[in-house]
């Protein structure tokens, strides 16, 4: 079994390297005739078809959106819309944030019972100013989240800002990892928030780190605006 997996990995690696060597085309390949360009792209398509043929597995994924940059929740909501478009049921549980109703929850109401949205927090730590209450809200939110994670009827569960809750010490990281692993086959869980630990990212199938380059709040004094931040 190990030898078979090793051979499969080697074959996929060779296909990936060949695709990289051929390149994406366009003007990234200078000084080439149209005839040679078409031949090169034909080879690229053949390699791509083979790559897709070899990668034909399906599984439930653990997905993490982390990093200092904006867009972690927004990226998760993109997956929400995709799942809803395929007529799947989705649950969103919002940790930490929750002192206000975001535009996403208002927009997603049109999907009715296909989506469940729970804003379980009461705002950021400096707004609540009550650590014990925050901890209890996070634990209550996790119990709500776990009920959806274990339900095979929900294709996708979003745990928004749960990584921040873990980082603040409001809930045990192992409890989250173990709970997510109780999900039925072919269901997916997305965790968002800055500061994901190595242990958490190692448990995931897909990890994306958002990098902060410019931020209007910090650099220009621009406040959070309707339709952009909420």
C-alpha positions in Angstrom: 0.0 0.0 0.0 2.8 2.4 0.9 4.7 1.6 -2.3 1.5 2.2 -4.3 1.0 5.6 -2.7 4.6 6.5 -3.2 4.3 5.6 -6.9 1.1 7.6 -7.3 2.8 10.6 -5.6 5.8 10.4 -7.9 3.6 10.2 -11.0 1.6 13.2 -9.9 4.7 15.1 -9.0 6.1 14.5 -12.5 2.9 15.7 -14.1 2.9 18.9 -11.9 6.5 19.6 -12.8 5.8 19.1 -16.5 2.8 21.4 -16.4 5.0 24.0 -14.6 7.8 23.6 -17.2 5.4 24.1 -20.2 3.8 27.1 -18.4 0.5 29.0 -18.7 1.2 30.5 -22.0 0.0 34.0 -23.0 2.8 36.6 -23.2 4.7 34.8 -20.5 6.4 32.9 -23.4 8.3 35.5 -25.4 9.8 35.1 -28.9 7.8 32.1 -30.0 5.9 31.7 -33.2 2.1 31.1 -33.2 2.6 27.6 -34.6 5.0 26.6 -31.8 2.7 28.4 -29.2 -0.3 26.3 -30.3 1.8 23.1 -30.1 3.0 24.0 -26.7 -0.5 24.8 -25.4 -1.7 21.5 -26.9 0.8 19.7 -24.8 -0.2 21.7 -21.8 -3.8 20.7 -22.3 -2.8 17.0 -22.5 -0.9 17.3 -19.3 -3.8 19.1 -17.6 -6.3 16.5 -18.7 -4.0 13.8 -17.2 -3.6 15.8 -14.0 -7.4 16.0 -13.5 -7.8 12.4 -14.4 -5.3 11.3 -11.8 -6.8 13.5 -9.1 -10.3 12.1 -8.9 -10.8 11.6 -5.1 -13.5 13.3 -3.0 -13.4 13.8 0.7 -14.7 16.1 3.4 -12.3 19.0 3.9 -11.0 21.0 6.8 -10.3 24.5 5.5 -8.5 27.3 7.3 -8.5 31.0 6.3 -6.0 32.8 8.5 -3.4 35.6 8.4 -3.3 39.4 9.2 -5.0 40.5 6.0 -8.7 41.1 5.3 -10.8 38.6 3.4 -10.9 35.5 5.6 -14.6 35.6 6.3 -15.3 36.9 2.8 -13.5 33.9 1.3 -15.5 31.5 3.5 -18.8 33.2 2.4 -17.8 32.6 -1.3 -17.8 28.9 -0.4 -21.2 29.4 1.2 -22.7 30.8 -2.0 -21.1 28.0 -4.0 -22.7 25.3 -1.7 -26.1 27.0 -1.8 -25.9 27.2 -5.6 -25.7 23.4 -5.6 -28.7 23.2 -3.3 -26.7 22.2 -0.2 -27.5 23.2 3.4 -25.0 25.5 5.1 -24.5 26.7 8.7 -22.5 29.8 9.7 -21.6 30.2 13.4 -19.9 33.5 14.1 -17.6 33.6 17.2 -16.3 36.8 18.8 -18.0 39.2 16.4 -21.7 39.4 16.9 -22.5 42.7 18.5 -23.9 43.9 15.2 -25.8 42.3 12.3 -23.5 42.0 9.3 -24.7 42.5 5.7 -24.0 38.9 5.0 -26.7 37.7 7.3 -29.2 40.1 5.8 -28.3 39.0 2.2 -28.4 35.3 3.0 -31.9 35.4 4.5 -33.2 35.0 0.9 -32.1 31.4 1.0 -34.5 30.5 3.9 -34.0 27.2 5.6 -31.1 26.3 3.4 -28.8 28.3 5.6 -28.6 28.8 9.4 -26.7 31.9 10.6 -25.8 32.2 14.3 -24.0 35.3 15.5 -23.3 34.0 19.0 -20.9 36.6 20.4 -21.6 40.0 21.7 -18.8 41.9 20.1 -15.0 42.2 20.6 -13.3 41.8 23.9 -12.9 45.6 24.4 -16.7 46.0 23.9 -17.9 43.2 26.2 -15.3 43.8 28.9 -16.4 40.6 30.5 -14.0 37.7 30.1 -16.2 35.1 31.8 -19.2 36.0 29.7 -17.1 35.8 26.5 -15.9 32.4 27.5 -19.4 31.1 28.2 -20.6 32.5 24.8 -17.8 30.9 22.9 -18.5 27.5 24.6 -22.2 27.9 23.9 -21.4 28.8 20.2 -19.2 25.7 20.0 -22.0 23.4 21.2 -24.2 25.0 18.5 -21.5 24.5 15.9 -20.9 20.9 16.8 -24.6 20.1 16.3 -24.3 21.2 12.7 -20.8 19.6 12.2 -22.2 16.2 13.2 -25.4 16.6 11.0 -25.0 14.9 7.6 -27.7 17.2 6.2 -25.3 20.2 6.4 -22.7 20.1 3.6 -20.7 23.0 4.9 -20.2 24.6 8.3 -18.4 27.9 8.8 -16.7 28.6 12.1 -16.1 32.3 11.7 -13.4 33.8 14.0 -13.1 30.6 16.0 -9.3 30.8 15.6 -9.4 34.0 17.5 -11.4 32.4 20.3 -8.8 29.6 20.5 -6.0 32.2 20.5 -7.6 34.1 23.4 -7.8 30.9 25.4 -11.6 30.8 25.5 -11.8 27.2 24.2 -9.3 24.3 23.9 -7.8 23.7 20.5 -7.8 19.9 20.9 -11.6 20.0 21.6 -12.1 21.8 18.3 -9.9 19.5 16.3 -11.5 16.4 17.8 -15.0 17.8 17.3 -14.4 18.6 13.6 -13.2 15.0 13.1 -16.6 13.8 14.1 -18.1 15.2 10.9 -19.8 12.8 8.5 -18.0 11.8 5.3 -18.0 14.4 2.5 -19.0 17.3 4.7 -16.7 20.3 5.0 -15.7 22.7 7.8 -14.1 26.2 7.4 -12.3 27.9 10.3 -11.4 31.6 10.0 -9.4 34.0 12.1 -5.9 35.3 12.4 -3.2 33.5 14.3 -3.8 29.8 13.5 -1.3 27.6 15.3 0.9 25.0 13.5 -1.1 22.2 15.2 -4.3 23.6 13.8 -3.0 24.1 10.3 -1.4 20.7 10.3 -4.9 19.2 11.0 -6.3 20.9 7.9 -6.5 20.0 4.2 -6.5 23.5 2.8 -4.8 26.5 4.5 -4.8 30.0 3.1 -2.9 32.9 4.8 -4.2 36.4 4.0 -1.3 38.8 3.9 -1.8 42.5 4.9 -0.2 45.0 2.6 -2.3 48.2 3.1 -5.2 48.9 5.5 -7.3 52.1 5.2 -8.2 52.0 9.0 -4.6 52.0 10.2 -3.0 54.1 7.4 -5.8 56.6 6.5 -8.1 56.7 9.4 -11.0 55.3 7.3 -13.7 53.8 9.4 -15.5 50.4 8.8 -17.9 51.0 5.9 -21.3 49.4 5.1 -21.0 46.8 2.4 -17.2 46.5 2.8 -16.4 45.6 6.4 -20.0 44.7 7.5 
